């Protein structure tokens, strides 16, 4: 009998933010395919013999997506209950869509198990609501991985600047100088508040704040590194008002 694959979101990293369903599935699974993003605490809950790391390999090389796709099918065909564990939510910059398509194309039954995305939780634990009646009526999730100066860039920074809403950038530590510049050039106020939240809900979480103008220097001074989200918009400025009482 063919097994089943569960595309499971782990949430941002605090094990208490795993869903009840994710917790049960981690117990029931024969194999858990994961990378580093679920974080040390959640990965620590999974017995070593069940774990298969399909993230960065020794030497800094990424496991090719084709390998992960193939492995998921292979394990299911062996009759295994497979959890593909992903940081945050599997369908938010998690390649869950690609894996779902591959499984469907190979006739493998799968289930999507939502997780709390770092875009919302990462901002929130830093004291930043991604929407707020007085400050932002929309929120956009975008990748910061692409070079905004590239002609064929899939992210339209100009259009984003025009929304007036909150922008949450994933994978955006390295290209921070490029896209903050693109947003300023698109007419966004250089004083717009910006927050960087690194390892949200992990024991060593770090938050750094500045403006569209200063955030690159802040990043360098505070040593912010991936994984981190960038929260851009007036909501990032409300943090100061709640910080004293934020646990
Ligand atoms: N599926 C994930 C996103 C995967 S893309 C989600 O829904 O959250 C990888 C990017 O996610 C990282 O580069 C970083 O921008 C963000 N990220 C994931 N977990 C994070 C965390 N705990 N703290 C801050 N950023 C995080």
Boltz pocket constraint, residues with backbone or C-beta under 6 A from the ligand:
constraints:
  - pocket:
      binder: B
      contacts: [[A, 11], [A, 12], [A, 13], [A, 37], [A, 86], [A, 87], [A, 88], [A, 89], [A, 90], [A, 91], [A, 92], [A, 93], [A, 94], [A, 116], [A, 117], [A, 118], [A, 119], [A, 122], [A, 169], [A, 170], [A, 171], [A, 172], [A, 197], [A, 198], [A, 199], [A, 200], [A, 201], [A, 202], [A, 226], [A, 227], [A, 228], [A, 229], [A, 230]]
      max_distance: 6.0
